[in-house]
Structure formats: structure tokens, C-alpha cells
């Protein structure tokens, strides 16, 4: 009886730990292109240039975290042309480190 209680307690502990760790929803580059509206080739070029959105490289596979894509889109929302130009300048400055 005591063994069963201990095992159940361990299982409950594991479930609590797993529920506290957020799960990543990963997208391939075609799914990321659909979400962002970029062409797949544009995403590839942006990766080579070090521009967002950030990605994960798992072996040879390139993936994007869905939440990172959503955050990137939310950060890209502008209320004026002036603001959009400033965001583009900031993005380019971050890329070059200047």
C-alpha cells in the first residue's frame, strides 16, 4: 500500500513539473512563412542577414517557435509611417551593431 502511495506521489510530482514547463510549438519554414506573410526565400535571406524573426536550428532542420513569430508580428505593429521607418532603422542598427 505504501509503495502505491509513493508511486502516485511521484507521478503527481512529475505531472506538476511538466505542467509548469511551457511547451514550444515549433513551425517549419513553410508554416512560418504562412504565419508571417513572408516568402520562404525571404525568411531564408533574413536568417542569413541575422534579421528577425529568430529561429531554432535543430541539426540540419530550421524551425521557428510559434510564440516568437507571434511576438515578432506584435512588435511590428505600427500606428504611423514614421514609426514604421523608425522600427526598420532600429532593426538595421541592431543587425549591424551601430
Residue frames relative to the residue before (quaternion, step in Angstrom):
aa qw qx qy qz dx dy dz
X 1.0000 0.0000 0.0000 0.0000 0.00 0.00 0.00
X 0.6629 0.5106 -0.2997 0.4583 3.55 0.97 -0.93
X 0.6157 0.5525 -0.3360 0.4503 3.60 1.08 -0.75
X 0.6523 0.5150 -0.3105 0.4615 3.58 0.96 -0.90
X 0.6550 0.5100 -0.3107 0.4629 3.59 0.93 -0.86
X 0.6492 0.5088 -0.3109 0.4723 3.57 0.99 -0.86
X 0.6561 0.5070 -0.3089 0.4659 3.60 0.92 -0.86
X 0.6522 0.5054 -0.3087 0.4731 3.59 0.97 -0.87
X 0.6345 0.5249 -0.3247 0.4653 3.57 1.03 -0.78
X 0.6467 0.5098 -0.3094 0.4756 3.60 0.99 -0.84
X 0.6538 0.5093 -0.3093 0.4664 3.58 0.96 -0.87
X 0.6473 0.5099 -0.3125 0.4725 3.58 0.99 -0.82
X 0.6229 0.5328 -0.3293 0.4687 3.57 1.01 -0.81
X 0.6649 0.5080 -0.2984 0.4592 3.59 0.89 -0.95
X 0.6446 0.5188 -0.3182 0.4628 3.59 0.98 -0.84
X 0.6450 0.5167 -0.3153 0.4665 3.59 1.00 -0.83
X 0.6474 0.5107 -0.3158 0.4695 3.57 0.96 -0.86
X 0.6849 0.4901 -0.2864 0.4568 3.59 0.84 -0.96
X 0.6697 0.4943 -0.3124 0.4578 3.59 0.98 -0.73
X 0.6462 0.5218 -0.3202 0.4557 3.60 1.17 -0.48
X 0.6557 0.4870 -0.3080 0.4879 3.59 1.22 -0.44
X 0.3629 -0.7429 0.5103 0.2366 3.60 -0.55 1.09
X 0.3731 -0.7169 0.5492 0.2128 3.55 -1.02 0.84
X 0.3486 -0.7131 0.5682 0.2173 3.55 -0.99 0.84
X 0.2072 -0.7221 0.6447 0.1414 3.52 -1.07 0.81
X 0.1365 -0.8284 0.5423 0.0336 3.55 -0.42 1.26
X 0.1789 -0.7700 0.6085 0.0695 3.54 -1.12 0.83
X 0.4117 -0.6530 0.5554 0.3092 3.56 -1.13 0.55
X 0.7066 -0.4844 0.2866 0.4289 3.59 -1.21 0.19
X 0.6113 0.5403 -0.3620 0.4509 3.61 1.11 -0.50
X 0.6489 0.4896 -0.3080 0.4943 3.57 1.04 -0.78
X 0.6357 0.5248 -0.3258 0.4630 3.59 1.02 -0.80
X 0.6283 0.5289 -0.3321 0.4639 3.58 1.03 -0.77
X 0.6490 0.5152 -0.3131 0.4640 3.57 0.98 -0.83
X 0.6709 0.5032 -0.2950 0.4579 3.58 0.96 -0.87
X 0.7654 0.3937 -0.2047 0.4661 3.59 0.83 -0.99
X 0.4387 -0.6838 0.4731 0.3408 3.56 1.13 -0.58
X 0.5118 0.6099 -0.4291 0.4266 3.58 1.30 0.08
X 0.4905 -0.5868 0.5374 0.3553 3.54 -1.26 0.38
X 0.6260 -0.5299 0.4000 0.4090 3.59 -1.16 0.54
X 0.6522 0.5206 -0.3166 0.4509 3.60 0.93 -0.86
X 0.6231 0.5283 -0.3398 0.4660 3.60 1.06 -0.68
X 0.6331 0.5111 -0.3316 0.4775 3.60 0.98 -0.79
X 0.6439 0.5183 -0.3238 0.4603 3.60 0.96 -0.84
X 0.6592 0.5014 -0.3063 0.4692 3.58 0.92 -0.90
X 0.6563 0.5097 -0.3142 0.4592 3.59 0.92 -0.88
X 0.6145 0.5308 -0.3535 0.4643 3.62 1.02 -0.70
X 0.6684 0.5049 -0.2946 0.4599 3.58 0.92 -0.94
X 0.7083 0.4461 -0.2489 0.4873 3.59 1.09 -0.74
X 0.4766 -0.6894 0.4283 0.3377 3.58 1.25 -0.15
X 0.4567 0.6790 -0.4464 0.3620 3.56 1.21 0.52
X 0.5627 -0.5927 0.4438 0.3677 3.58 -1.17 0.49
X 0.5466 -0.0781 -0.8208 -0.1462 1.52 -2.40 0.64
X 0.5416 -0.6141 0.4615 0.3414 3.57 -1.16 0.63
X 0.1958 -0.7870 0.5817 0.0623 3.55 -1.21 0.57
X 0.3720 -0.6802 0.5752 0.2608 3.54 -1.33 0.16
X 0.1845 -0.7511 0.6234 0.1150 3.54 -1.02 0.81
X 0.0224 -0.7995 0.5986 -0.0442 3.56 -0.45 1.25
X 0.7722 -0.1130 0.0215 0.6249 3.54 0.00 1.31
X 0.7720 -0.2550 0.2202 0.5389 3.56 -0.61 -1.12
X 0.5837 0.6141 -0.3482 0.4012 3.55 1.30 -0.22
X 0.2325 -0.7446 0.6123 0.1289 3.56 -0.96 0.93
X 0.0400 0.7875 -0.6131 0.0493 3.56 -0.85 0.99
X 0.2550 -0.7328 0.6113 0.1559 3.50 -1.32 0.41
X 0.4117 -0.6716 0.5591 0.2585 3.53 -1.08 0.81
X 0.5068 -0.6802 0.4406 0.2939 3.58 -0.72 1.08
X 0.6591 0.5104 -0.3140 0.4545 3.59 0.96 -0.84
X 0.6209 0.5291 -0.3429 0.4659 3.60 1.04 -0.72
X 0.6403 0.5154 -0.3217 0.4700 3.59 1.00 -0.80
X 0.6518 0.5076 -0.3108 0.4701 3.58 0.95 -0.89
X 0.6523 0.5066 -0.3127 0.4690 3.59 0.96 -0.87
X 0.6287 0.5355 -0.3316 0.4561 3.58 0.99 -0.84
X 0.6697 0.4904 -0.3009 0.4696 3.57 0.90 -0.90
X 0.6579 0.5083 -0.3103 0.4611 3.58 0.94 -0.85
X 0.6626 0.4951 -0.3008 0.4747 3.59 1.03 -0.77
X 0.6603 0.5254 -0.2965 0.4473 3.59 1.20 -0.46
X 0.4743 0.6738 -0.4453 0.3502 3.59 1.25 -0.10
X 0.0625 -0.8015 0.5946 -0.0133 3.57 -0.82 1.05
X 0.3132 -0.7449 0.5569 0.1918 3.53 -1.21 0.52
X 0.7910 0.1339 -0.0990 0.5887 3.58 1.27 -0.11
X 0.6307 -0.5218 0.4142 0.3979 3.54 -1.29 0.36
X 0.6136 0.5584 -0.3394 0.4433 3.57 1.03 -0.81
X 0.6598 0.5061 -0.3001 0.4674 3.56 0.96 -0.90
X 0.6584 0.5075 -0.3210 0.4537 3.60 0.94 -0.82
X 0.6309 0.5196 -0.3314 0.4712 3.59 1.04 -0.73
X 0.6508 0.5145 -0.3146 0.4612 3.56 0.99 -0.83
X 0.6433 0.5136 -0.3273 0.4639 3.59 0.97 -0.80
X 0.6352 0.5185 -0.3260 0.4705 3.59 1.02 -0.76
X 0.6389 0.5147 -0.3206 0.4735 3.60 0.98 -0.84
X 0.6562 0.5133 -0.3059 0.4608 3.58 0.94 -0.92
X 0.6396 0.5273 -0.3187 0.4596 3.57 0.99 -0.86
X 0.6796 0.4745 -0.2874 0.4800 3.58 0.93 -0.89
X 0.6281 0.5263 -0.3343 0.4655 3.60 1.04 -0.75
X 0.6480 0.5149 -0.3146 0.4649 3.59 0.96 -0.83
X 0.6458 0.5289 -0.3135 0.4526 3.56 1.05 -0.79
X 0.7613 0.3745 -0.2033 0.4887 3.58 0.88 -0.90
X 0.4210 -0.7247 0.4499 0.3085 3.56 1.24 -0.32
X 0.5374 0.6219 -0.4048 0.4007 3.60 1.23 0.34
